[in-house]
Amino acid sequence: MQLICFDMDGVILKTTNSWSLVHKALGTEKLGEELTENYLKTDYDRLVKEVVYGLWLNKEITKVLQIFNNLEYMPYAPELFAELKKRNYTTVIITSGPNQLAERVQKELKIEYIFANKLIFVAISIFSLK
């Protein structure tokens, strides 16, 4: 088996940080930037808890899903994955981005495996992160 792994943001999709798009959609961009600056390199678990349970808990997620559904691919991505499929490569996304976005990319580009952060939506609100 020949395996090729890809990041998602900035490699497959025309965005460098899908989490910043989530913050923008939920109106938490400034606070999200502050928390990221304070905890990304020193206490990632705290960053996740502060963002998900502090900033995002019970936020309406319709705008987030719209952004996920409308993000564009890099110009080469669809053709690249079609060619890799023809050549029998197994493709994988390994990303720190949201699972819901990675699942969309997986389905559309026929990528075999994904490893991503999973946001749990309850009804139309963010409930937690796994």
N, C-alpha and C positions, 0 to 999 in steps of 0.2 A: 504494500500500500504506500502510495506517495501522498503525504499530507502537507497542506499549506495553511498556515494560520495568519489571520488578519486582525488588526484593530478595526474598529468601526468608524469612530469619529475622526474626520479628516483624512481617512484612507478610503473608505467605501462611501461615506456620506459627506456632503458639503457642509459640515459643521465641525468646529474644533472641540466643542464641548456641549454635548446634549444636555447635561445637567444645568448649564447656564440658561438654556432655552426653557427648561422646566421652571427655574426661578423667575424668568421673565414672564412666562405665562401666568404664574401664580402671584406676581407682584411682590416677590421676596428677593429680588436681585441684589439690592444693596446689602441687606442683612446676610444673605447667602455668601456674598463676597467677603464680608467681614469674618464670618464664621470659618470660611475656607482658609482665609489668611491666618487666622488664629490657630486652627487645629489640624489642617491637612497633613502637615509634616510631623506634628507632635502627638496628636491623639485622634486618630481617624475614627475610632469608635464613638468618641464624644461628638465629633463633627456630624456623623450620621444621626445620632440621637437628637442633637440640637436641631438639625434641619428637618428630619422626618417628623419627629414628635413635637417640635417646637414651632417650626415655620409652616410645615405642610399639613399637619394633622387636620382633617376635616375640611380641607380646601377642595373646591369644586374642580374636577380634572378635565372637563370637556375641552378646554383650550390646549391642555397638554397633549391630549390624544390627537387633536387636529394638527398640532405641530409635528408630532410623530408621523402622522399619515402623509404630511405634505413635504417632509424633508426630501431634498433631491439627492440623487447619486452623483458621485464624481463622474465626469464624462466617460471615462474608460471602464467603469465598474461593471455594467451589464455585459458588455462584450467580453471583458476579462473572465468573468465567472462562467459564461457560456463556453469559452474556449477551454478553460480548466476542466469543465465537466466533460467536454469531448475527449480530452486527453486522459480521462479517468483519475484525476486528482481528487482527493478528499479535501474539502474545504471546511475551515473552522473560523468562527469569530470568537476572539477573546477580548473582551472589552470591560471597562469599568462603567460603561453606559447602561441605560435601563433595558431590562429584559424585553419589555413590550416593543421597544424600537428594534432590538436585535431580532425578535421573532418576525417582525414585518420584513426585515431585510433577508432573513433566512428563507422565508416563504417565497418572496419575489425573485431572489437570485439562486434559489435551490441550493443553499448552503447546508451541508450535512449536520454540523454541530454548532451550538453557541454556548458560550459561558459569559454571563452578564449578571448585573445586579437586578434583583427582582423587586419592583414596587408592587405592593398588594393594594388593589383598589377594592373598596367595599362600596357598592352602589356607584355613586359618582364622586366619591371622596377618597383621598389617599388615607390608608389605614396604617401601613407599616412597610418596612423594607426587610427583605430576607437576603 
